[in-house]
Amino acid sequence: MTYPSTHKAIVVNDAENGVVVKTLPVPKLNDSEVLNPTDWKHVEYFSAAGDRLGCDFAGVVEASTDPDVKVGDRVAGWVHGGKYKDKGAFAEYVTTDSKHVWHVPDALPLDQAATITAPILTVFQTLIQTQGKPWPPANEGGWIFIYGGSSAVGLFAIQIAKLQGYKVVTVASPHNFDLVKSYGADEVFDYRDPKAVVDNVLSVTSGGVSIALDTISLADTQAITAQTFGKSGGTLNVILGISPEAAALRPDVKFVYTLLYTWFGKELDYRGRGTGKAVILPASKTDYDWHVESLRRLPDLVSKHGVRAPPLQMRGGLEDIAAGLEEMRAGKVSGQRLVYKIGA
Ligand SMILES: NC(=O)c1ccc[n+]([C@@H]2O[C@H](COP(=O)([O-])OP(=O)(O)OC[C@H]3O[C@@H](n4cnc5c(N)ncnc54)[C@H](OP(=O)(O)O)[C@@H]3O)[C@@H](O)[C@H]2O)c1
């Protein structure tokens, strides 16, 4: 197969603290790309000028040296966009470790496949790896609290938690109540009344939970989530930094913070732009293996266990991504993923 020597890609533009479409040399592989919150956050807080942007993608393989990933295969995956000059999903061609893609089942459209990888892996990292739960799942029983059920991570967390045998209580905006219930939530409350959330969760769970995932993980959401635990405490997964104030509310609750980027297995300097302070996360073969093993499970989760992609809205192509990033930054994207089609 022949492909051009240059292609278009989104890169971070320091001068405007924004993004631009640039023509760059083609790396080597390719289609649908999706906006994640981490994309605009990288532009705002982490990326340097010239870094390529975009994490989640799905497409058709155009070149491969791995016999398990052949030219013409439909695959999906994610890369650490916003960090490197040569890695970014918002481009006509995407290169990645062949062990870090999964084969998309025939019945699953690529636009849906593109919305799955990073959020579902975040759920594997939290509810399975750090909670020390088996997979295939045991029938856990009992309740789990998922803060932010209508987020992409939340919709996958609900589905995986149900497969693990939990009853799920969550919070979302009222216009997303039907959505989270259709993905499996047993109970849902409006997060805008924090006291009512805590009271309602304690009530439906008959005294509180021992496991929770806060998919929003701001200081106030962590504080609310911590208070939904029962008298014997438990483990609370957060996916932004731990709030010391929230943690102080419940010393009997173990707060665990994870960052999915560690699953690439490489040492990671995760310092914020301009802070000068190195935050070094060590390379981890264990995390690399979790990444590969979890991706291997995705085709069956979709085909046999009925795990569904979040609702999505198709947008334009590369030129339209900057506007989508702005909408996400303004908190205007609710209960859905924005998907862009790049290439044929
Ligand atoms: N640590 C990691 O490795 C990791 C991995 C993935 C994501 N993340 C982070 O996790 C967060 C969620 O990511 P995502 O992709 O799932 O987000 P998303 O789908 O873009 O989240 C949008 C949803 O968040 C809900 N929401 C926003 N603010 C809220 C609040 N204060 N309380 C309750 N719900 C709120 C909204 O719910 P309603 O519309 O119903 O109000 C909206 O539907 C992001 O901050 C992301 O950066 C971290």
The ligand as a Gaussian input file, in Angstrom:
#p B3LYP/6-31G(d) Opt

LIG

0 1
 N       -6.554000       9.532000      35.603000
 C       -6.810000       9.102000      34.388000
 O       -6.085000       8.269000      33.893000
 C       -7.992000       9.613000      33.627000
 C       -8.455000       8.881000      32.536000
 C       -9.586000       9.341000      31.846000
 C      -10.193000      10.528000      32.233000
 N       -9.665000      11.228000      33.289000
 C      -10.324000      12.477000      33.746000
 O      -11.604000      12.068000      34.211000
 C      -12.566000      13.060000      33.955000
 C      -13.721000      12.440000      33.177000
 O      -13.298000      12.096000      31.870000
 P      -14.398000      11.681000      30.780000
 O      -13.710000      11.503000      29.508000
 O      -15.209000      10.565000      31.313000
 O      -15.264000      13.023000      30.782000
 P      -16.520000      13.464000      29.913000
 O      -17.210000      12.301000      29.309000
 O      -16.127000      14.555000      29.021000
 O      -17.409000      14.083000      31.092000
 C      -18.512000      14.860000      30.786000
 C      -19.545000      14.591000      31.869000
 O      -19.042000      14.973000      33.148000
 C      -20.129000      15.314000      33.964000
 N      -19.679000      16.328000      34.919000
 C      -18.928000      17.421000      34.670000
 N      -18.714000      18.110000      35.825000
 C      -19.359000      17.434000      36.803000
 C      -19.510000      17.616000      38.207000
 N      -18.969000      18.669000      38.835000
 N      -20.193000      16.698000      38.889000
 C      -20.748000      15.647000      38.254000
 N      -20.640000      15.405000      36.937000
 C      -19.962000      16.292000      36.230000
 C      -21.213000      15.845000      33.054000
 O      -22.395000      15.264000      33.552000
 P      -23.853000      15.896000      33.307000
 O      -23.861000      16.384000      31.905000
 O      -24.780000      14.732000      33.559000
 O      -24.004000      17.011000      34.306000
 C      -20.810000      15.336000      31.648000
 O      -21.756000      14.424000      31.119000
 C      -11.828000      14.169000      33.213000
 O      -11.440000      15.147000      34.153000
 C      -10.605000      13.475000      32.645000
 O       -9.535000      14.372000      32.453000
 C       -8.601000      10.799000      33.997000

